[in-house]
């Protein structure tokens, strides 16, 4: 059982930056895909970004492309989401999720593709 713990959320003004971290409990973390999702009040959970097991392939939603960067440090069993140029529309609870086993990249944007989830961290963008 992989346990995921997110951290790094908080309150930031528009245009600001935050870095979220997702720490995993197991060494095998480096063998699986990791995605970041977010859910705003009254809205469905949506994919933000994903990274494959090698760290060499990354995927982003159109709404964050060019502003957010996903990366992973396998030695620390941690995946990061660097968020720049934040907008009020980015306000949400952010979740990291992990998948064991291979899949095709087009499925990484679906929450059903992931087996393990963290508890979420709140990000609020407001002046």
N, CA, C and O atoms as CSV, one atom per row, in Angstrom:
chain,resi,resn,atom,element,x,y,z
A,1,UNK,N,N,0.846,-1.179,0.000
A,1,UNK,CA,C,0.000,0.000,0.000
A,1,UNK,C,C,0.889,1.240,0.000
A,1,UNK,O,O,1.707,1.423,0.901
A,2,UNK,N,N,0.729,2.076,-0.999
A,2,UNK,CA,C,1.485,3.321,-1.084
A,2,UNK,C,C,0.704,4.421,-0.386
A,2,UNK,O,O,-0.478,4.628,-0.661
A,3,UNK,N,N,1.363,5.113,0.508
A,3,UNK,CA,C,0.733,6.260,1.165
A,3,UNK,C,C,1.352,7.541,0.610
A,3,UNK,O,O,2.571,7.649,0.478
A,4,UNK,N,N,0.498,8.504,0.289
A,4,UNK,CA,C,0.918,9.770,-0.295
A,4,UNK,C,C,0.541,10.919,0.626
A,4,UNK,O,O,-0.571,10.965,1.151
A,5,UNK,N,N,1.467,11.841,0.818
A,5,UNK,CA,C,1.210,12.991,1.672
A,5,UNK,C,C,1.593,14.256,0.918
A,5,UNK,O,O,2.752,14.455,0.554
A,6,UNK,N,N,0.592,15.111,0.689
A,6,UNK,CA,C,0.841,16.381,0.017
A,6,UNK,C,C,1.174,17.464,1.046
A,6,UNK,O,O,0.741,17.413,2.198
A,7,UNK,N,N,1.955,18.438,0.593
A,7,UNK,CA,C,2.253,19.600,1.427
A,7,UNK,C,C,2.586,20.771,0.521
A,7,UNK,O,O,2.800,20.600,-0.679
A,8,UNK,N,N,2.627,21.970,1.106
A,8,UNK,CA,C,3.039,23.137,0.354
A,8,UNK,C,C,1.926,24.083,-0.048
A,8,UNK,O,O,2.188,25.147,-0.609
A,9,UNK,N,N,0.684,23.708,0.233
A,9,UNK,CA,C,-0.412,24.600,-0.108
A,9,UNK,C,C,-0.441,25.826,0.789
A,9,UNK,O,O,0.286,25.911,1.779
A,10,UNK,N,N,-1.299,26.774,0.422
A,10,UNK,CA,C,-1.429,27.980,1.223
A,10,UNK,C,C,-2.138,29.073,0.476
A,10,UNK,O,O,-2.751,28.842,-0.566
A,11,UNK,N,N,-2.048,30.287,1.025
A,11,UNK,CA,C,-2.661,31.472,0.432
A,11,UNK,C,C,-1.586,32.279,-0.289
A,11,UNK,O,O,-0.531,32.563,0.279
A,12,UNK,N,N,-1.852,32.643,-1.530
A,12,UNK,CA,C,-0.883,33.384,-2.330
A,12,UNK,C,C,-1.631,34.409,-3.172
A,12,UNK,O,O,-2.738,34.122,-3.628
A,13,UNK,N,N,-1.073,35.582,-3.393
A,13,UNK,CA,C,-1.751,36.578,-4.232
A,13,UNK,C,C,-1.655,36.207,-5.706
A,13,UNK,O,O,-0.781,35.433,-6.096
A,14,UNK,N,N,-2.543,36.750,-6.522
A,14,UNK,CA,C,-2.461,36.500,-7.969
A,14,UNK,C,C,-1.085,36.877,-8.514
A,14,UNK,O,O,-0.515,37.908,-8.158
A,15,UNK,N,N,-0.573,36.017,-9.381
A,15,UNK,CA,C,0.764,36.217,-9.919
A,15,UNK,C,C,1.853,35.564,-9.102
A,15,UNK,O,O,3.005,35.517,-9.532
A,16,UNK,N,N,1.511,35.061,-7.932
A,16,UNK,CA,C,2.491,34.439,-7.059
A,16,UNK,C,C,2.786,32.995,-7.435
A,16,UNK,O,O,2.275,32.469,-8.423
A,17,UNK,N,N,3.635,32.366,-6.609
A,17,UNK,CA,C,4.077,31.005,-6.867
A,17,UNK,C,C,3.964,30.150,-5.606
A,17,UNK,O,O,4.029,30.649,-4.482
A,18,UNK,N,N,3.795,28.866,-5.827
A,18,UNK,CA,C,3.824,27.874,-4.761
A,18,UNK,C,C,4.448,26.612,-5.323
A,18,UNK,O,O,4.375,26.352,-6.524
A,19,UNK,N,N,5.064,25.824,-4.443
A,19,UNK,CA,C,5.535,24.500,-4.835
A,19,UNK,C,C,4.895,23.470,-3.933
A,19,UNK,O,O,5.083,23.483,-2.716
A,20,UNK,N,N,4.137,22.577,-4.545
A,20,UNK,CA,C,3.528,21.473,-3.818
A,20,UNK,C,C,4.448,20.265,-3.855
A,20,UNK,O,O,5.164,20.039,-4.831
A,21,UNK,N,N,4.416,19.496,-2.779
A,21,UNK,CA,C,5.187,18.265,-2.706
A,21,UNK,C,C,4.262,17.096,-2.426
A,21,UNK,O,O,3.263,17.228,-1.719
A,22,UNK,N,N,4.609,15.961,-2.987
A,22,UNK,CA,C,3.869,14.716,-2.746
A,22,UNK,C,C,4.900,13.673,-2.348
A,22,UNK,O,O,5.671,13.199,-3.183
A,23,UNK,N,N,4.910,13.323,-1.083
A,23,UNK,CA,C,5.874,12.354,-0.571
A,23,UNK,C,C,5.223,10.986,-0.462
A,23,UNK,O,O,4.117,10.849,0.063
A,24,UNK,N,N,5.916,9.985,-0.961
A,24,UNK,CA,C,5.387,8.615,-0.946
A,24,UNK,C,C,6.105,7.780,0.091
A,24,UNK,O,O,7.235,8.065,0.486
A,25,UNK,N,N,5.420,6.749,0.513
A,25,UNK,CA,C,5.908,5.938,1.628
A,25,UNK,C,C,6.832,4.812,1.223
A,25,UNK,O,O,7.493,4.221,2.077
A,26,UNK,N,N,6.894,4.500,-0.066
A,26,UNK,CA,C,7.623,3.311,-0.464
A,26,UNK,C,C,8.681,3.595,-1.523
A,26,UNK,O,O,8.548,4.531,-2.312
A,27,UNK,N,N,9.725,2.783,-1.533
A,27,UNK,CA,C,10.773,2.898,-2.545
A,27,UNK,C,C,10.240,2.629,-3.939
A,27,UNK,O,O,10.752,3.177,-4.915
A,28,UNK,N,N,9.224,1.797,-4.042
A,28,UNK,CA,C,8.690,1.457,-5.356
A,28,UNK,C,C,7.998,2.646,-6.003
A,28,UNK,O,O,7.544,2.562,-7.144
A,29,UNK,N,N,7.920,3.731,-5.288
A,29,UNK,CA,C,7.316,4.942,-5.841
A,29,UNK,C,C,7.928,5.309,-7.172
A,29,UNK,O,O,7.250,5.839,-8.052
A,30,UNK,N,N,9.211,5.029,-7.321
A,30,UNK,CA,C,9.862,5.416,-8.562
A,30,UNK,C,C,9.410,4.587,-9.747
A,30,UNK,O,O,9.724,4.915,-10.891
A,31,UNK,N,N,8.677,3.518,-9.487
A,31,UNK,CA,C,8.248,2.641,-10.562
A,31,UNK,C,C,6.878,3.003,-11.118
A,31,UNK,O,O,6.411,2.360,-12.058
A,32,UNK,N,N,6.238,3.993,-10.574
A,32,UNK,CA,C,4.852,4.237,-10.959
A,32,UNK,C,C,4.623,5.670,-11.453
A,32,UNK,O,O,5.441,6.564,-11.234
A,33,UNK,N,N,3.511,5.850,-12.108
A,33,UNK,CA,C,3.115,7.171,-12.575
A,33,UNK,C,C,2.535,7.977,-11.411
A,33,UNK,O,O,1.958,7.422,-10.475
A,34,UNK,N,N,2.701,9.287,-11.492
A,34,UNK,CA,C,2.118,10.185,-10.506
A,34,UNK,C,C,1.422,11.333,-11.214
A,34,UNK,O,O,1.940,11.905,-12.173
A,35,UNK,N,N,0.242,11.653,-10.721
A,35,UNK,CA,C,-0.502,12.772,-11.286
A,35,UNK,C,C,-0.933,13.748,-10.204
A,35,UNK,O,O,-1.083,13.376,-9.040
A,36,UNK,N,N,-1.130,14.990,-10.596
A,36,UNK,CA,C,-1.739,15.993,-9.725
A,36,UNK,C,C,-3.119,16.320,-10.274
A,36,UNK,O,O,-3.293,16.530,-11.475
A,37,UNK,N,N,-4.089,16.358,-9.384
A,37,UNK,CA,C,-5.452,16.739,-9.709
A,37,UNK,C,C,-5.857,17.885,-8.789
A,37,UNK,O,O,-5.201,18.153,-7.782
A,38,UNK,N,N,-6.936,18.548,-9.146
A,38,UNK,CA,C,-7.465,19.591,-8.268
A,38,UNK,C,C,-8.978,19.588,-8.332
A,38,UNK,O,O,-9.585,19.166,-9.316
A,39,UNK,N,N,-9.566,20.073,-7.250
A,39,UNK,CA,C,-11.020,20.154,-7.191
A,39,UNK,C,C,-11.415,21.442,-6.493
A,39,UNK,O,O,-11.090,21.664,-5.327
A,40,UNK,N,N,-12.114,22.274,-7.222
A,40,UNK,CA,C,-12.629,23.527,-6.674
A,40,UNK,C,C,-14.046,23.296,-6.151
A,40,UNK,O,O,-14.719,22.365,-6.593
A,41,UNK,N,N,-14.504,24.125,-5.221
A,41,UNK,CA,C,-15.861,23.948,-4.680
A,41,UNK,C,C,-16.908,23.939,-5.779
A,41,UNK,O,O,-16.933,24.824,-6.634
A,42,UNK,N,N,-17.773,22.930,-5.752
A,42,UNK,CA,C,-18.855,22.844,-6.716
A,42,UNK,C,C,-18.447,22.358,-8.090
A,42,UNK,O,O,-19.264,22.330,-9.011
A,43,UNK,N,N,-17.179,21.972,-8.235
A,43,UNK,CA,C,-16.706,21.512,-9.535
A,43,UNK,C,C,-16.171,20.089,-9.441
A,43,UNK,O,O,-15.866,19.591,-8.357
A,44,UNK,N,N,-16.067,19.454,-10.586
A,44,UNK,CA,C,-15.512,18.104,-10.631
A,44,UNK,C,C,-13.983,18.142,-10.499
A,44,UNK,O,O,-13.337,19.144,-10.806
A,45,UNK,N,N,-13.438,17.029,-10.037
A,45,UNK,CA,C,-11.990,16.922,-9.953
A,45,UNK,C,C,-11.415,16.908,-11.373
A,45,UNK,O,O,-11.932,16.225,-12.257
A,46,UNK,N,N,-10.353,17.664,-11.573
A,46,UNK,CA,C,-9.759,17.733,-12.898
A,46,UNK,C,C,-8.263,17.459,-12.841
A,46,UNK,O,O,-7.597,17.736,-11.843
A,47,UNK,N,N,-7.756,16.911,-13.930
A,47,UNK,CA,C,-6.334,16.639,-14.036
A,47,UNK,C,C,-5.561,17.939,-14.224
A,47,UNK,O,O,-6.008,18.848,-14.923
A,48,UNK,N,N,-4.404,18.010,-13.593
A,48,UNK,CA,C,-3.536,19.168,-13.731
A,48,UNK,C,C,-2.260,18.782,-14.479
A,48,UNK,O,O,-1.879,19.428,-15.455
A,49,UNK,N,N,-1.612,17.729,-14.013
A,49,UNK,CA,C,-0.345,17.318,-14.612
A,49,UNK,C,C,-0.069,15.870,-14.234
A,49,UNK,O,O,-0.654,15.336,-13.291
A,50,UNK,N,N,0.829,15.245,-14.982
A,50,UNK,CA,C,1.233,13.878,-14.687
A,50,UNK,C,C,2.664,13.673,-15.149
A,50,UNK,O,O,3.176,14.390,-16.009
A,51,UNK,N,N,3.298,12.664,-14.546
A,51,UNK,CA,C,4.688,12.365,-14.891
A,51,UNK,C,C,4.863,10.854,-14.901
A,51,UNK,O,O,4.275,10.144,-14.086
A,52,UNK,N,N,5.680,10.369,-15.835
A,52,UNK,CA,C,5.842,8.921,-15.910
A,52,UNK,C,C,6.941,8.453,-14.963
A,52,UNK,O,O,7.558,9.251,-14.258
A,53,UNK,N,N,7.169,7.148,-14.963
A,53,UNK,CA,C,8.072,6.547,-13.982
A,53,UNK,C,C,9.518,6.984,-14.172
A,53,UNK,O,O,10.290,7.009,-13.213
A,54,UNK,N,N,9.887,7.325,-15.388
A,54,UNK,CA,C,11.266,7.751,-15.636
A,54,UNK,C,C,11.477,9.222,-15.313
A,54,UNK,O,O,12.606,9.673,-15.118
A,55,UNK,N,N,10.377,9.961,-15.260
A,55,UNK,CA,C,10.477,11.403,-15.097
A,55,UNK,C,C,10.738,12.124,-16.396
A,55,UNK,O,O,10.800,13.353,-16.434
A,56,UNK,N,N,10.892,11.355,-17.471
A,56,UNK,CA,C,11.227,11.948,-18.746
A,56,UNK,C,C,10.036,12.418,-19.557
A,56,UNK,O,O,10.196,13.175,-20.514
A,57,UNK,N,N,8.864,11.985,-19.191
A,57,UNK,CA,C,7.649,12.375,-19.912
A,57,UNK,C,C,6.667,13.021,-18.953
A,57,UNK,O,O,6.329,12.462,-17.910
A,58,UNK,N,N,6.219,14.205,-19.325
A,58,UNK,CA,C,5.276,14.945,-18.497
A,58,UNK,C,C,4.076,15.373,-19.323
A,58,UNK,O,O,4.163,15.505,-20.544
A,59,UNK,N,N,2.958,15.587,-18.648
A,59,UNK,CA,C,1.711,15.906,-19.313
A,59,UNK,C,C,1.014,17.000,-18.510
A,59,UNK,O,O,1.034,16.983,-17.279
A,60,UNK,N,N,0.401,17.946,-19.208
A,60,UNK,CA,C,-0.248,19.071,-18.548
A,60,UNK,C,C,-1.608,19.354,-19.167
A,60,UNK,O,O,-1.820,19.141,-20.360
A,61,UNK,N,N,-2.524,19.834,-18.339
A,61,UNK,CA,C,-3.789,20.314,-18.887
A,61,UNK,C,C,-3.532,21.653,-19.573
A,61,UNK,O,O,-2.562,22.346,-19.264
A,62,UNK,N,N,-4.397,22.000,-20.490
A,62,UNK,CA,C,-4.213,23.248,-21.225
A,62,UNK,C,C,-4.272,24.460,-20.296
A,62,UNK,O,O,-3.636,25.480,-20.560
A,63,UNK,N,N,-5.028,24.347,-19.220
A,63,UNK,CA,C,-5.221,25.489,-18.332
A,63,UNK,C,C,-3.963,25.846,-17.527
A,63,UNK,O,O,-3.852,26.963,-17.020
A,64,UNK,N,N,-3.028,24.916,-17.408
A,64,UNK,CA,C,-1.828,25.192,-16.602
A,64,UNK,C,C,-0.541,25.123,-17.417
A,64,UNK,O,O,0.535,25.445,-16.912
A,65,UNK,N,N,-0.651,24.709,-18.662
A,65,UNK,CA,C,0.544,24.549,-19.502
A,65,UNK,C,C,1.300,25.874,-19.601
A,65,UNK,O,O,0.712,26.920,-19.876
A,66,UNK,N,N,2.589,25.812,-19.376
A,66,UNK,CA,C,3.415,27.012,-19.417
A,66,UNK,C,C,3.547,27.713,-18.074
A,66,UNK,O,O,4.412,28.572,-17.902
A,67,UNK,N,N,2.692,27.352,-17.118
A,67,UNK,CA,C,2.738,27.976,-15.787
A,67,UNK,C,C,3.165,26.985,-14.706
A,67,UNK,O,O,3.853,27.360,-13.756
A,68,UNK,N,N,2.761,25.724,-14.848
A,68,UNK,CA,C,3.058,24.705,-13.851
A,68,UNK,C,C,4.112,23.739,-14.402
A,68,UNK,O,O,4.187,23.498,-15.606
A,69,UNK,N,N,4.919,23.198,-13.494
A,69,UNK,CA,C,5.924,22.212,-13.867
A,69,UNK,C,C,5.904,21.064,-12.866
A,69,UNK,O,O,6.019,21.277,-11.659
A,70,UNK,N,N,5.758,19.850,-13.378
A,70,UNK,CA,C,5.789,18.664,-12.535
A,70,UNK,C,C,7.172,18.028,-12.659
A,70,UNK,O,O,7.754,17.986,-13.743
A,71,UNK,N,N,7.685,17.539,-11.543
A,71,UNK,CA,C,8.992,16.878,-11.546
A,71,UNK,C,C,9.009,15.842,-10.438
A,71,UNK,O,O,8.155,15.852,-9.552
A,72,UNK,N,N,9.984,14.949,-10.495
A,72,UNK,CA,C,10.069,13.939,-9.438
A,72,UNK,C,C,11.520,13.723,-9.038
A,72,UNK,O,O,12.433,13.807,-9.860
A,73,UNK,N,N,11.705,13.445,-7.763
A,73,UNK,CA,C,13.008,13.111,-7.209
A,73,UNK,C,C,12.877,11.706,-6.645
A,73,UNK,O,O,12.406,11.524,-5.522
A,74,UNK,N,N,13.293,10.712,-7.421
A,74,UNK,CA,C,13.113,9.323,-7.005
A,74,UNK,C,C,13.899,8.998,-5.744
A,74,UNK,O,O,13.465,8.165,-4.949
A,75,UNK,N,N,15.038,9.634,-5.547
A,75,UNK,CA,C,15.842,9.370,-4.349
A,75,UNK,C,C,15.089,9.787,-3.085
A,75,UNK,O,O,15.304,9.223,-2.012
A,76,UNK,N,N,14.216,10.768,-3.220
A,76,UNK,CA,C,13.437,11.248,-2.072
A,76,UNK,C,C,12.010,10.745,-2.102
A,76,UNK,O,O,11.211,11.108,-1.239
A,77,UNK,N,N,11.667,9.907,-3.090
A,77,UNK,CA,C,10.291,9.402,-3.224
A,77,UNK,C,C,9.287,10.551,-3.225
A,77,UNK,O,O,8.240,10.465,-2.584
A,78,UNK,N,N,9.602,11.607,-3.933
A,78,UNK,CA,C,8.782,12.813,-3.902
A,78,UNK,C,C,8.547,13.350,-5.308
A,78,UNK,O,O,9.441,13.342,-6.154
A,79,UNK,N,N,7.332,13.813,-5.533
A,79,UNK,CA,C,6.968,14.497,-6.767
A,79,UNK,C,C,6.568,15.928,-6.412
A,79,UNK,O,O,5.906,16.174,-5.404
A,80,UNK,N,N,6.978,16.850,-7.253
A,80,UNK,CA,C,6.713,18.268,-7.005
A,80,UNK,C,C,5.816,18.856,-8.084
A,80,UNK,O,O,5.796,18.386,-9.221
A,81,UNK,N,N,5.082,19.881,-7.713
A,81,UNK,CA,C,4.328,20.670,-8.679
A,81,UNK,C,C,4.674,22.130,-8.420
A,81,UNK,O,O,4.198,22.734,-7.459
A,82,UNK,N,N,5.501,22.681,-9.284
A,82,UNK,CA,C,5.847,24.096,-9.201
A,82,UNK,C,C,4.785,24.889,-9.929
A,82,UNK,O,O,4.543,24.672,-11.116
A,83,UNK,N,N,4.148,25.811,-9.217
A,83,UNK,CA,C,3.054,26.576,-9.784
A,83,UNK,C,C,3.443,28.045,-9.804
A,83,UNK,O,O,3.651,28.656,-8.755
A,84,UNK,N,N,3.537,28.601,-10.988
A,84,UNK,CA,C,3.887,30.013,-11.169
A,84,UNK,C,C,2.724,30.771,-11.803
A,84,UNK,O,O,1.799,30.172,-12.352
A,85,UNK,N,N,2.789,32.078,-11.720
A,85,UNK,CA,C,1.752,32.941,-12.318
A,85,UNK,C,C,0.359,32.477,-11.917
A,85,UNK,O,O,-0.525,32.336,-12.762
A,86,UNK,N,N,0.174,32.246,-10.649
A,86,UNK,CA,C,-1.093,31.709,-10.171
A,86,UNK,C,C,-2.225,32.705,-10.371
A,86,UNK,O,O,-2.044,33.918,-10.266
A,87,UNK,N,N,-3.384,32.160,-10.659
A,87,UNK,CA,C,-4.596,32.933,-10.916
A,87,UNK,C,C,-5.671,32.524,-9.920
A,87,UNK,O,O,-5.621,31.419,-9.380
A,88,UNK,N,N,-6.639,33.393,-9.669
A,88,UNK,CA,C,-7.729,33.007,-8.754
A,88,UNK,C,C,-8.420,31.709,-9.170
A,88,UNK,O,O,-8.913,30.963,-8.324
A,89,UNK,N,N,-8.452,31.446,-10.476
A,89,UNK,CA,C,-9.088,30.218,-10.974
A,89,UNK,C,C,-8.316,28.963,-10.601
A,89,UNK,O,O,-8.827,27.855,-10.768
A,90,UNK,N,N,-7.105,29.112,-10.102
A,90,UNK,CA,C,-6.320,27.963,-9.652
A,90,UNK,C,C,-6.664,27.547,-8.222
A,90,UNK,O,O,-6.162,26.538,-7.728
A,91,UNK,N,N,-7.509,28.316,-7.568
A,91,UNK,CA,C,-7.915,27.989,-6.212
A,91,UNK,C,C,-8.654,26.657,-6.181
A,91,UNK,O,O,-9.639,26.463,-6.894
A,92,UNK,N,N,-8.171,25.752,-5.355
A,92,UNK,CA,C,-8.753,24.405,-5.279
A,92,UNK,C,C,-7.997,23.601,-4.219
A,92,UNK,O,O,-6.969,24.032,-3.698
A,93,UNK,N,N,-8.532,22.438,-3.924
A,93,UNK,CA,C,-7.766,21.441,-3.177
A,93,UNK,C,C,-6.993,20.616,-4.195
A,93,UNK,O,O,-7.566,20.098,-5.154
A,94,UNK,N,N,-5.699,20.499,-3.979
A,94,UNK,CA,C,-4.837,19.771,-4.903
A,94,UNK,C,C,-4.493,18.406,-4.315
A,94,UNK,O,O,-4.101,18.288,-3.154
A,95,UNK,N,N,-4.648,17.391,-5.139
A,95,UNK,CA,C,-4.390,16.016,-4.735
A,95,UNK,C,C,-3.300,15.404,-5.612
A,95,UNK,O,O,-3.242,15.660,-6.814
A,96,UNK,N,N,-2.456,14.612,-5.010
A,96,UNK,CA,C,-1.581,13.796,-5.839
A,96,UNK,C,C,-2.106,12.372,-5.830
A,96,UNK,O,O,-2.750,11.930,-4.879
A,97,UNK,N,N,-1.818,11.679,-6.895
A,97,UNK,CA,C,-2.295,10.322,-7.085
A,97,UNK,C,C,-1.197,9.506,-7.743
A,97,UNK,O,O,-0.395,10.033,-8.513
A,98,UNK,N,N,-1.167,8.222,-7.436
A,98,UNK,CA,C,-0.131,7.351,-7.979
A,98,UNK,C,C,-0.741,6.109,-8.593
A,98,UNK,O,O,-1.757,5.587,-8.133
A,99,UNK,N,N,-0.096,5.659,-9.634
A,99,UNK,CA,C,-0.548,4.460,-10.329
A,99,UNK,C,C,0.577,3.439,-10.360
A,99,UNK,O,O,1.720,3.763,-10.683
A,100,UNK,N,N,0.235,2.192,-10.016
A,100,UNK,CA,C,1.171,1.086,-10.159
A,100,UNK,C,C,0.903,0.420,-11.493
A,100,UNK,O,O,-0.247,0.126,-11.819
A,101,UNK,N,N,1.932,0.180,-12.256
A,101,UNK,CA,C,1.761,-0.505,-13.513
A,101,UNK,C,C,1.681,0.444,-14.691
A,101,UNK,O,O,1.343,1.618,-14.541
A,102,UNK,N,N,1.992,-0.073,-15.853
A,102,UNK,CA,C,2.034,0.725,-17.063
A,102,UNK,C,C,0.640,1.078,-17.569
A,102,UNK,O,O,-0.333,0.372,-17.309
A,103,UNK,N,N,0.570,2.180,-18.292
A,103,UNK,CA,C,-0.648,2.569,-18.977
A,103,UNK,C,C,-0.250,3.456,-20.140
A,103,UNK,O,O,0.908,3.853,-20.266
A,104,UNK,N,N,-1.217,3.764,-20.987
A,104,UNK,CA,C,-0.911,4.672,-22.088
A,104,UNK,C,C,-1.093,6.104,-21.601
A,104,UNK,O,O,-1.908,6.375,-20.719
A,105,UNK,N,N,-0.341,6.993,-22.172
A,105,UNK,CA,C,-0.284,8.360,-21.660
A,105,UNK,C,C,-1.633,9.066,-21.706
A,105,UNK,O,O,-1.921,9.907,-20.855
A,106,UNK,N,N,-2.457,8.734,-22.685
A,106,UNK,CA,C,-3.750,9.412,-22.814
A,106,UNK,C,C,-4.682,9.129,-21.635
A,106,UNK,O,O,-5.660,9.847,-21.427
A,107,UNK,N,N,-4.380,8.094,-20.874
A,107,UNK,CA,C,-5.235,7.745,-19.729
A,107,UNK,C,C,-4.798,8.428,-18.437
A,107,UNK,O,O,-5.497,8.345,-17.427
A,108,UNK,N,N,-3.662,9.096,-18.459
A,108,UNK,CA,C,-3.131,9.689,-17.233
A,108,UNK,C,C,-3.947,10.882,-16.748
A,108,UNK,O,O,-3.779,11.308,-15.606
A,109,UNK,N,N,-4.810,11.422,-17.569
A,109,UNK,CA,C,-5.637,12.553,-17.159
A,109,UNK,C,C,-6.933,12.118,-16.480
A,109,UNK,O,O,-7.724,12.962,-16.060
A,110,UNK,N,N,-7.152,10.830,-16.372
A,110,UNK,CA,C,-8.370,10.322,-15.751
A,110,UNK,C,C,-8.092,9.848,-14.335
A,110,UNK,O,O,-7.164,9.074,-14.102
A,111,UNK,N,N,-8.901,10.315,-13.388
A,111,UNK,CA,C,-8.696,9.930,-11.994
A,111,UNK,C,C,-8.838,8.432,-11.795
A,111,UNK,O,O,-8.226,7.874,-10.884
A,112,UNK,N,N,-9.628,7.770,-12.622
A,112,UNK,CA,C,-9.830,6.324,-12.490
A,112,UNK,C,C,-8.581,5.520,-12.837
A,112,UNK,O,O,-8.528,4.318,-12.582
A,113,UNK,N,N,-7.571,6.178,-13.421
A,113,UNK,CA,C,-6.336,5.486,-13.777
A,113,UNK,C,C,-5.392,5.308,-12.591
A,113,UNK,O,O,-4.378,4.620,-12.705
A,114,UNK,N,N,-5.712,5.914,-11.470
A,114,UNK,CA,C,-4.801,5.925,-10.333
A,114,UNK,C,C,-5.323,5.049,-9.197
A,114,UNK,O,O,-6.528,4.939,-8.970
A,115,UNK,N,N,-4.372,4.429,-8.491
A,115,UNK,CA,C,-4.721,3.486,-7.436
A,115,UNK,C,C,-4.613,4.093,-6.032
A,115,UNK,O,O,-5.284,3.630,-5.110
A,116,UNK,N,N,-3.788,5.106,-5.864
A,116,UNK,CA,C,-3.535,5.649,-4.538
A,116,UNK,C,C,-3.702,7.167,-4.581
A,116,UNK,O,O,-3.359,7.814,-5.571
A,117,UNK,N,N,-4.229,7.717,-3.502
A,117,UNK,CA,C,-4.496,9.157,-3.422
A,117,UNK,C,C,-4.015,9.717,-2.087
A,117,UNK,O,O,-4.045,9.045,-1.056
A,118,UNK,N,N,-3.570,10.972,-2.142
A,118,UNK,CA,C,-3.264,11.687,-0.920
A,118,UNK,C,C,-4.506,12.360,-0.370
A,118,UNK,O,O,-5.591,12.246,-0.939
A,119,UNK,N,N,-4.339,13.061,0.735
A,119,UNK,CA,C,-5.485,13.679,1.418
A,119,UNK,C,C,-5.804,15.069,0.885
A,119,UNK,O,O,-6.865,15.618,1.183
A,120,UNK,N,N,-4.903,15.642,0.105
A,120,UNK,CA,C,-5.135,16.948,-0.494
A,120,UNK,C,C,-4.519,18.093,0.296
A,120,UNK,O,O,-4.333,18.003,1.509
A,121,UNK,N,N,-4.209,19.164,-0.413
A,121,UNK,CA,C,-3.702,20.379,0.213
A,121,UNK,C,C,-4.389,21.572,-0.448
A,121,UNK,O,O,-4.522,21.624,-1.671
A,122,UNK,N,N,-4.822,22.525,0.367
A,122,UNK,CA,C,-5.583,23.659,-0.134
A,122,UNK,C,C,-4.654,24.711,-0.724
A,122,UNK,O,O,-3.651,25.087,-0.116
A,123,UNK,N,N,-5.003,25.177,-1.912
A,123,UNK,CA,C,-4.323,26.301,-2.545
A,123,UNK,C,C,-5.367,27.396,-2.775
A,123,UNK,O,O,-6.387,27.165,-3.424
A,124,UNK,N,N,-5.106,28.569,-2.244
A,124,UNK,CA,C,-6.012,29.701,-2.406
A,124,UNK,C,C,-5.247,30.860,-3.018
A,124,UNK,O,O,-4.234,31.307,-2.481
A,125,UNK,N,N,-5.744,31.340,-4.146
A,125,UNK,CA,C,-5.120,32.467,-4.828
A,125,UNK,C,C,-6.064,33.662,-4.710
A,125,UNK,O,O,-7.131,33.698,-5.324
A,126,UNK,N,N,-5.653,34.617,-3.922
A,126,UNK,CA,C,-6.520,35.761,-3.640
A,126,UNK,C,C,-5.674,36.923,-3.146
A,126,UNK,O,O,-4.643,36.744,-2.497
A,127,UNK,N,N,-6.148,38.129,-3.476
A,127,UNK,CA,C,-5.474,39.326,-2.990
A,127,UNK,C,C,-6.081,39.780,-1.662
A,127,UNK,O,O,-5.643,40.779,-1.092
